[in-house]
Amino acid sequence: MSIAPTKPEDVAKAFADAWNRHDAHGLADLFTEDANFVNVVGMWWKNRNEIEGAHRATHDTIFRNSRLEGRVSSVVALAADIASVHYTWTLTGASAPDGSRAGPREGILLLIVQNGQPAWRIKVAQNTDIVPGMIAPPGAAKP
Amino acid sequence: MSIAPTKPEDVAKAFADAWNRHDAHGLADLFTEDANFVNVVGMWWKNRNEIEGAHRATHDTIFRNSRLEGRVSSVVALAADIASVHYTWTLTGASAPDGSRAGPREGILLLIVQNGQPAWRIKVAQNTDIVPGMIAPPGAAKP
């Protein structure tokens, strides 16, 4: 286990640490019980148990040897006990579903964190991959 | 112009209305001046002017004849004057960059909205497309 996050930005670092330990329980423990998390392909997990199960499944397989690194690009206080954190990440060492090695990927993880006193926890998360040079996907215009 | 949103969920409806009028100014006016918006390919607009410019550029081109429809799937109060809104959307009528017609696409737009009294405005937005049947993109495993 890691130290409980006592600042909004610590939550992003704790997320990456749990990812790199491949610790689905520790990762899920960073979320509130009723958290919503939309991942990069639009899967929507609606509570802590779903978040833990999904990460256990991927960290037993495609993300088993992956490493997530990044930096906190923005922290904005939205209310006394609510903040947004943007974490800009690079993922290396992942596998494709067929077991071959996947290339590095980059993205932006948005965390809306809540001060649960003492620990800040993630109440809402949404992840989006960065497709350089695009304003919308090729051949598939999107907002 | 449309009526100012007086409830969190009204902001999502006003976003779709402005989109369908192809009204970049009206769309941007739904955001706070200092809003952050990460789009589906990881472009990160960091204020209202950037949001307006980006939407003007796309609504003059690939989204000129597009139509955004959807529904508010979740509204969660995060603080007295802060809420999260998940808007699940379908986009039709968009063009690909080469001018050919693009197929319909689906996604989830997360809006963190703030009560500016009287109008609720978007402080943080992040959009992700739904890739059915995927837990991560094929051949490009991502968190």
Contacts between the chains, C-beta under 8 A, distances in Angstrom:
chain1	res1	chain2	res2	distance
A	19	B	143	7.0
A	36	B	74	6.4
A	36	B	76	7.2
A	36	B	84	7.3
A	36	B	86	6.8
A	38	B	86	7.5
A	38	B	108	5.1
A	38	B	110	6.6
A	38	B	128	5.5
A	39	B	128	7.7
A	39	B	135	7.6
A	39	B	136	7.7
A	39	B	143	7.0
A	40	B	128	6.5
A	40	B	136	6.9
A	40	B	137	7.1
A	40	B	142	4.8
A	40	B	143	6.8
A	41	B	128	7.7
A	41	B	129	7.7
A	41	B	130	7.0
A	41	B	131	4.0
A	41	B	134	4.4
A	41	B	135	6.9
A	41	B	136	6.3
A	41	B	137	6.1
A	41	B	142	7.8
A	42	B	106	7.4
A	42	B	107	6.1
A	42	B	108	5.5
A	42	B	128	5.3
A	42	B	129	5.9
A	42	B	130	3.1
A	42	B	131	6.2
A	43	B	134	7.7
A	43	B	135	6.2
A	44	B	86	7.6
A	44	B	108	6.5
A	54	B	135	7.0
A	57	B	135	7.3
A	58	B	135	6.2
A	58	B	136	6.9
A	58	B	141	7.9
A	62	B	135	8.0
A	62	B	136	6.2
A	62	B	141	4.3
A	63	B	141	6.5
A	63	B	143	7.3
A	66	B	141	7.1
A	68	B	143	6.3
A	74	B	36	6.4
A	76	B	36	7.2
A	76	B	123	7.6
A	76	B	124	7.2
A	78	B	78	7.2
A	78	B	79	7.1
A	78	B	82	5.0
A	78	B	112	6.7
A	78	B	114	6.9
A	78	B	123	6.3
A	78	B	124	7.6
A	79	B	78	7.1
A	79	B	79	3.6
A	79	B	80	7.3
A	79	B	81	6.9
A	79	B	82	5.0
A	80	B	79	7.3
A	81	B	79	6.9
A	82	B	78	5.0
A	82	B	79	5.0
A	82	B	82	5.5
A	84	B	36	7.2
A	84	B	112	6.5
A	84	B	123	7.6
A	84	B	124	4.9
A	86	B	36	6.8
A	86	B	38	7.5
A	86	B	44	7.7
A	89	B	143	7.2
A	91	B	141	7.5
A	91	B	142	6.0
A	91	B	143	5.9
A	94	B	136	7.7
A	94	B	141	3.5
A	94	B	142	7.2
A	95	B	141	6.0
A	96	B	138	7.0
A	96	B	139	4.6
A	96	B	140	7.1
A	96	B	141	6.1
A	97	B	138	6.5
A	97	B	139	7.7
A	97	B	141	7.6
A	98	B	139	7.9
A	100	B	139	7.7
A	102	B	139	6.3
A	102	B	140	5.4
A	102	B	141	4.5
A	103	B	140	6.7
A	105	B	140	5.9
A	105	B	141	7.6
A	105	B	142	4.8
A	106	B	42	7.4
A	107	B	42	6.1
A	107	B	142	6.5
A	107	B	143	7.2
A	108	B	38	5.1
A	108	B	42	5.5
A	108	B	44	6.5
A	108	B	126	7.6
A	109	B	143	7.4
A	110	B	38	6.6
A	110	B	110	7.3
A	110	B	124	6.9
A	110	B	126	4.6
A	112	B	78	6.7
A	112	B	84	6.5
A	112	B	112	6.1
A	112	B	124	7.4
A	114	B	78	6.9
A	123	B	76	7.6
A	123	B	78	6.3
A	123	B	84	7.6
A	124	B	76	7.3
A	124	B	78	7.6
A	124	B	84	4.8
A	124	B	110	6.8
A	124	B	112	7.4
A	126	B	108	7.6
A	126	B	110	4.6
A	126	B	126	4.4
A	126	B	128	6.0
A	127	B	128	7.0
A	127	B	142	7.9
A	127	B	143	6.1
A	128	B	38	5.4
A	128	B	39	7.6
A	128	B	40	6.5
A	128	B	41	7.7
A	128	B	42	5.3
A	128	B	126	6.0
A	128	B	127	7.0
A	128	B	128	5.1
A	129	B	41	7.7
A	129	B	42	5.9
A	129	B	137	7.4
A	129	B	142	5.5
A	130	B	41	7.0
A	130	B	42	3.1
A	131	B	41	4.0
A	131	B	42	6.2
A	134	B	41	4.4
A	134	B	43	7.7
A	135	B	39	7.5
A	135	B	41	6.9
A	135	B	43	6.2
A	135	B	54	7.0
A	135	B	57	7.3
A	135	B	58	6.2
A	135	B	62	8.0
A	136	B	39	7.7
A	136	B	40	7.0
A	136	B	41	6.3
A	136	B	58	6.9
A	136	B	62	6.2
A	136	B	94	7.7
A	136	B	97	8.0
A	137	B	40	7.1
A	137	B	41	6.1
A	137	B	129	7.4
A	138	B	96	7.1
A	138	B	97	6.6
A	139	B	96	4.6
A	139	B	97	7.7
A	139	B	98	7.9
A	139	B	100	7.7
A	139	B	102	6.4
A	140	B	96	7.1
A	140	B	102	5.4
A	140	B	103	6.8
A	140	B	105	6.0
A	141	B	58	7.9
A	141	B	62	4.3
A	141	B	63	6.5
A	141	B	66	7.1
A	141	B	91	7.5
A	141	B	94	3.5
A	141	B	95	6.0
A	141	B	96	6.1
A	141	B	97	7.7
A	141	B	102	4.5
A	141	B	105	7.5
A	142	B	40	4.8
A	142	B	41	7.7
A	142	B	91	6.2
A	142	B	94	7.3
A	142	B	105	4.9
A	142	B	107	6.5
A	142	B	127	7.9
A	142	B	129	5.5
A	143	B	19	7.0
A	143	B	39	6.9
A	143	B	40	6.8
A	143	B	63	7.2
A	143	B	68	6.3
A	143	B	89	7.3
A	143	B	91	6.0
A	143	B	107	7.3
A	143	B	109	7.4
A	143	B	127	6.1
